[in-house]
Amino acid sequence: MILTTKFLNVNLSEITRPKIDLLSSILSVLGFGGLIYGSSQFSALSGSLFTLIMLISLIFVIWFAKRQFQLETPLLNLRVFAVHQFRLSVLILLCAYFLFMGMEVMMPMYTQQVLLISATTTGLILMPASIAQAIAAPVLGVLLDKKGGRWVLLPATFVLLISLILMWLLFDIQTSTLALSALFALMAMAVSAAITGETHGLNALDKPLHPHGTAVITTLNPIAAALGASIFVGVMNIGEHIGTFATPQAATLNGVHWSMTGAVAVATLACYFGLFIRRNVHELHG
C-alpha cells in the first residue's frame, strides 16, 4: 500500500463518474450468487430444488446480460465479447481459474484423507507450484510480447490437459508425493500462462474498451474460481457415495477420480479454444 501510494500516481486513462445501475447490481448478485450457491450445494440438495435454484439463477443472469445492452452506461460492457480473440482468451482464462481453484481445494483433501499425510507435508507438496508460477509469469509475459498470444495460450492449454490426465492416472492410495508435487507445479505453470494470456485478449480490444475488458475479466475470474472450488468438492462428495468401498480411503479416492474426470473435460474444452488463438492485427503489423 505504501509503494502504491508513492509510485502509482499517474492516471493512464480518463477518470469518469458513471452512474451505477441498481437493478443490474441486484441481478448480478442474485444470478451469479445463485449459481455459486447451487453448485456448492448440489450434492446435498434434492434434484428438483437444485434444478429450480440453477434455473432461476440463469434467468437472472440472462436478464442481467440483456439489460447491459439496453443501458447507455452498462454496469459491465458485454460488447467486448464481440471481439473474437478477447472472447477466446477470457474463456481459456475462466477454464484455468476454474481448474486451478478446484484442484487447490481438492488436493489437500486427497493428500490428507487418501494418502493420510499431514497438513504440513501437504503444504510442502503444493509450495513448488507457487514458486513455479512466480518464476514463469515474467518469462511468459516476455514471450507473449515477442511472439503473440498463440505461442503462450495454445501450449498452456495442452500442458494443462496433459498434467491433469497424468494426475488422474497417478492418483492412488500410494501415490509418490514427489511426482504429485511436480505435476501440480506443471499444472500451475500452465495456469500462469493462461492468466498471462489475458493480456492477449485485452490487446485485441480498441483502447477505449480496455477498461471494460478489464472489468469483465475481474468480475468473471472470482466467479469461475468459486464455481471450480464448489463443483470439485460437490462431484467428489457424489463419487464417495456411489458404490461400495472397503475403506473410507477408497471411497474418497473414487470421489477424487470423479472430480478429475470433470477436470480433464474442462481442460479439453480449453484446448479447443486454444486452437483458435491467432495473433492480433497490431501484432501482425508490428
C-alpha positions in Angstrom: 0.0 0.0 0.0 2.9 2.4 0.8 4.6 1.7 -2.6 1.3 2.0 -4.4 0.6 5.4 -2.8 4.1 6.6 -3.5 4.7 5.4 -7.1 1.3 4.7 -8.8 0.2 8.3 -9.1 -0.4 8.7 -12.8 -3.8 8.1 -14.4 -3.3 6.2 -17.6 -6.9 6.7 -18.7 -9.6 9.4 -18.2 -11.4 9.2 -14.8 -15.2 9.1 -15.3 -18.1 9.1 -12.8 -20.6 6.7 -14.4 -23.9 6.1 -12.7 -24.3 2.6 -11.3 -27.5 0.9 -12.4 -29.1 -0.5 -9.2 -31.2 -3.2 -10.9 -28.1 -4.5 -12.7 -26.3 -4.8 -9.4 -29.2 -6.7 -7.8 -29.5 -9.0 -10.8 -25.8 -9.8 -10.8 -25.8 -10.7 -7.1 -28.9 -12.9 -7.4 -27.8 -14.5 -10.7 -24.1 -15.2 -10.1 -24.6 -15.7 -6.3 -27.3 -18.3 -7.0 -25.1 -20.2 -9.5 -22.3 -20.4 -6.9 -24.7 -21.4 -4.1 -26.4 -24.1 -6.2 -23.1 -25.5 -7.5 -21.6 -25.6 -3.9 -24.7 -27.4 -2.5 -25.8 -29.6 -5.4 -24.6 -32.8 -3.7 -26.7 -32.1 -0.7 -29.8 -30.6 -2.4 -32.6 -32.6 -3.9 -32.7 -32.8 -7.7 -35.8 -30.7 -8.0 -34.5 -27.9 -5.6 -31.1 -27.8 -7.3 -32.7 -27.5 -10.8 -35.0 -24.8 -9.5 -32.2 -22.7 -8.0 -30.0 -23.1 -11.1 -32.9 -22.2 -13.4 -33.9 -19.1 -11.5 -30.2 -18.0 -11.3 -29.7 -18.4 -15.0 -32.8 -16.3 -15.6 -31.3 -13.6 -13.5 -28.0 -13.8 -15.4 -29.7 -13.7 -18.8 -31.8 -10.7 -17.6 -28.6 -9.0 -16.4 -26.8 -9.6 -19.7 -29.8 -8.4 -21.7 -30.1 -5.2 -19.6 -26.4 -4.4 -20.2 -27.1 -4.0 -23.9 -30.1 -1.7 -23.2 -28.2 0.8 -20.9 -26.3 3.8 -22.2 -23.7 3.2 -19.4 -23.8 -0.5 -18.5 -22.5 -2.0 -15.3 -20.5 -4.4 -17.5 -20.0 -3.6 -21.1 -20.5 -7.0 -22.6 -19.9 -5.8 -26.1 -16.3 -6.6 -25.6 -17.3 -10.3 -26.2 -17.9 -9.4 -29.8 -14.1 -9.3 -30.3 -13.2 -12.9 -31.1 -9.7 -13.1 -29.6 -10.8 -11.4 -26.4 -13.7 -13.9 -26.1 -11.4 -16.9 -26.6 -8.8 -15.5 -24.1 -11.4 -15.0 -21.5 -12.9 -18.5 -22.0 -9.4 -20.0 -21.6 -8.8 -17.9 -18.5 -12.0 -18.9 -16.9 -11.3 -22.6 -17.5 -7.8 -22.1 -16.0 -9.2 -20.4 -12.9 -11.9 -23.0 -12.5 -9.4 -25.8 -12.7 -6.7 -24.3 -10.5 -9.0 -23.4 -7.6 -10.8 -26.7 -7.8 -7.5 -28.6 -7.7 -6.2 -26.4 -5.0 -9.2 -27.3 -2.8 -9.2 -30.9 -3.7 -5.5 -31.7 -3.4 -5.3 -31.2 0.4 -8.4 -33.4 0.8 -6.8 -36.1 -1.4 -3.4 -36.0 0.4 -4.8 -35.9 3.9 -7.8 -38.3 3.5 -6.4 -40.8 1.0 -2.6 -40.6 1.4 -3.0 -39.9 5.1 -0.2 -37.4 5.3 -0.1 -34.3 7.5 -1.2 -30.8 6.6 2.4 -29.6 6.8 3.5 -32.1 4.2 0.6 -31.2 2.1 1.7 -27.5 2.2 5.2 -28.6 1.1 3.7 -30.6 -1.8 1.8 -27.5 -3.0 4.6 -25.0 -2.4 6.6 -25.7 -5.6 3.6 -24.7 -7.6 3.6 -21.2 -6.2 7.4 -20.9 -6.8 6.9 -22.2 -10.4 4.2 -19.6 -11.0 6.3 -16.7 -9.7 9.2 -17.7 -11.9 7.1 -18.4 -15.0 4.9 -15.3 -15.0 7.5 -12.7 -16.1 9.1 -15.2 -18.6 5.7 -15.9 -20.1 4.9 -12.2 -20.3 8.0 -11.5 -22.3 7.2 -14.4 -24.6 3.7 -13.1 -25.2 5.0 -9.6 -26.0 7.6 -11.0 -28.5 5.7 -13.9 -30.1 2.0 -13.2 -29.5 -0.7 -15.0 -27.6 -0.8 -18.1 -29.6 2.7 -19.1 -28.5 1.6 -18.8 -24.9 -2.0 -19.9 -24.8 -2.0 -22.9 -27.1 0.9 -24.7 -25.4 -0.6 -23.7 -22.0 -3.9 -25.4 -22.7 -2.2 -28.6 -23.9 0.2 -28.7 -20.9 -2.8 -28.1 -18.6 -4.6 -31.1 -20.2 -1.6 -33.4 -20.1 -0.8 -32.6 -16.4 -4.4 -33.3 -15.4 -4.5 -36.6 -17.3 -1.3 -37.7 -15.7 -2.6 -36.8 -12.2 -5.9 -38.6 -13.0 -3.9 -41.7 -13.9 -1.5 -41.3 -11.0 -3.9 -40.7 -8.1 -4.0 -43.8 -6.0 -3.7 -44.8 -2.3 0.1 -44.9 -2.5 1.0 -42.1 -5.0 4.5 -40.7 -4.9 4.4 -37.2 -3.2 7.3 -36.0 -5.4 5.5 -36.9 -8.6 2.4 -35.3 -7.3 4.2 -32.1 -6.4 5.9 -32.0 -9.8 2.7 -32.5 -11.8 0.8 -29.9 -9.7 3.6 -27.4 -10.3 3.4 -28.2 -14.1 -0.3 -27.5 -14.0 0.3 -24.3 -12.1 2.7 -23.1 -14.7 0.1 -23.8 -17.4 -2.5 -21.8 -15.4 0.0 -19.0 -15.1 0.4 -18.9 -18.9 -3.4 -18.8 -19.3 -3.5 -15.9 -16.9 -0.8 -14.1 -18.8 -2.9 -14.7 -21.9 -5.5 -12.2 -20.6 -3.1 -9.5 -22.0 -3.6 -11.0 -25.4 -7.4 -10.6 -25.0 -7.1 -7.0 -23.9 -4.7 -6.2 -26.7 -7.4 -7.3 -29.2 -9.7 -4.6 -28.0 -9.6 -1.0 -29.1 -8.1 1.2 -26.4 -11.4 2.8 -25.3 -12.6 -0.7 -24.5 -9.7 -1.7 -22.3 -11.3 -0.6 -19.0 -14.4 -2.5 -19.9 -12.4 -5.6 -20.8 -10.6 -5.4 -17.5 -13.8 -5.0 -15.6 -15.3 -8.1 -17.3 -12.2 -10.2 -16.5 -12.0 -9.1 -12.9 -15.7 -9.8 -12.4 -15.7 -13.3 -14.0 -12.5 -14.6 -12.6 -13.6 -15.0 -9.0 -16.9 -16.4 -10.1 -15.1 -19.1 -12.1 -12.8 -19.8 -9.2 -15.7 -20.1 -6.7 -17.5 -22.4 -9.1 -14.4 -24.6 -9.6 -13.9 -25.0 -5.8 -17.5 -25.8 -5.1 -18.1 -28.1 -8.1 -15.0 -30.1 -7.5 -16.0 -30.8 -3.9 -19.6 -31.5 -4.8 -18.7 -34.0 -7.5 -16.2 -35.6 -5.1 -18.9 -36.0 -2.5 -21.2 -37.7 -5.0 -18.4 -40.1 -6.1 -17.8 -41.0 -2.4 -21.3 -42.2 -2.0 -21.8 -44.1 -5.3 -20.6 -47.7 -4.9 -19.5 -49.9 -2.0 -16.0 -49.4 -0.7 -13.9 -51.3 1.8 -12.4 -48.2 3.5 -13.1 -44.5 3.7 -9.8 -44.0 1.8 -11.2 -46.0 -1.2 -14.5 -44.0 -1.1 -12.6 -40.7 -1.1 -10.3 -41.8 -3.9 -13.4 -42.7 -6.0 -14.7 -39.2 -5.4 -11.3 -37.7 -6.4 -11.4 -39.7 -9.7 -14.9 -38.4 -10.4 -13.7 -34.8 -10.0 -10.6 -35.4 -12.1 -12.8 -36.8 -14.9 -14.6 -33.5 -14.9 -11.3 -31.6 -14.8 -10.0 -33.3 -17.8 -13.2 -32.5 -19.7 -12.8 -28.8 -18.8 -9.2 -28.8 -19.8 -10.1 -30.4 -23.2 -12.5 -27.6 -23.7 -9.7 -25.1 -23.0 -7.6 -26.9 -25.6 -10.3 -26.5 -28.1 -10.5 -22.7 -27.5 -6.7 -22.5 -27.7 -6.7 -23.9 -31.3 -8.4 -20.7 -32.5 -6.0 -18.2 -30.9 -4.3 -16.0 -33.5 -2.0 -13.0 -33.4 -3.8 -9.7 -33.1 -3.9 -7.3 -36.0 -1.4 -4.8 -34.5 1.0 -7.7 -33.7 0.9 -8.8 -37.3 1.8 -5.3 -38.5 4.4 -4.9 -35.8 
